[in-house]
Amino acid sequence: MDQTRAHGSIQMLLSAEHEAQQIVADARNLKLARLRQAKEEADREVAKYKAQMEAEYQKSVSDSSGSSDSTVKRLEVETEAKIKSLKEIGGKVSPEVVRMLLKHIIVVKS
């Protein structure tokens, strides 16, 4: 009778281990899905911001059309400087954003 009970206990442990592995796998899949979603949202925000900046640039170029070539060159230099500045700021903030996202994504609530 003890062997039957021991076998049943082993089966129960194996079943619990399998269930735990499934829970961990589901949590990983959920985490990956959240990371993909966050990346897609960030990409959309970047594209939106880029389009907005491009529209502002085109407007400023069209407003200054008819004026000298030096004005156009000045605007191009200013725009490039702004883009560089924004990329630097984004580069500085990016690790913190990733850290924050990972902090919230990795926590698995049971």
N, C-alpha and C positions, 0 to 999 in steps of 0.2 A: 504494500500500500504506500510505503514511503517513496518508492521509485515512481509511482504514478503521480504522487503529489509533487515530487521534485521535477519530473518531466513537465507537469502542468505549469510549475513556477518558471521553468526555463522558457517554455513557450510564451508565457505571459511577458517575461523580460524581453524576449526577441520581438514580440509584437509591439511592446512599448518603445523599443529602440527603433524599429521600423517607422512607427508613428512620429517619433522625434525627428528622424531623418527627413521625413516628408514635410514636417513643419518647418525645418530649417531650409529645405529646398524651396518651399513656397515663399518663405521670407526673402530669400535671395532673389527669386524671380520678381517679387514685388518691389524690392529695392532697385533692381535693374530697370524695371518699368518706370519707377519714379525718376531715376536718373535720366532716362531717355526723355521723359516728359519735361523735366527741368531744362535739359539741353535744347529741346525743341522750342520751349517758351523763350529761352534766352536768345536763340537764333532769330526768332520772330521779332523780339524787342530790338535786337541789333539791326535787323533789316529795316524795321520801321524807323529807327533813329537815323540810319544811313539815308533812307529816302527823304526824311525831313531835312537833313543837312544838305543833301544834294539839291532839293527844291529851293532852299534858302540861297544856296550858292548860285543856282541858275537864275534866280530872281535878281540877285545882286549883279550878276554878269549882264543880264538883259537891261537892268536899270542903267548900267554904266556903258552900254553899247553906244557907239557913236562918239564916245570920248576916246582919249588917246590909248595907245597900246600899253602904255606904262601903268594905267589904272587897272587894266585886265591882269597884267603880270603881278601887280601889287595884290590884287584880290586872290590870285592863285597862290601866291606865297603865304598870305594870311590864312587861307583855307588849309593849306598843307600844314601850317604851324598848328592850327586848331585841331586838325585830325591827329597829328602827332601827340599833342597834349592829351587829347581824349584817350588815345591808345595807351599812353603812359598811365593815366589815371585808372583806366580799366584794368591794366596789368597789375596795378597795386591793389586794387579792390578784389580782383578775381579770386585769389587764393582764399580770402576771407569768406567770400560768397560760397565757394566750393566747400570749405570747411563747415560752414553753417548748414548747407544743404545735406552734407554727409551726416552731420550730427543728428539732424531730424529724420533722415532716411534710415540710418542704421538702427535706431531704437525700434525694437520690435515689441509691440504690446501684445500681451497674451490675453 
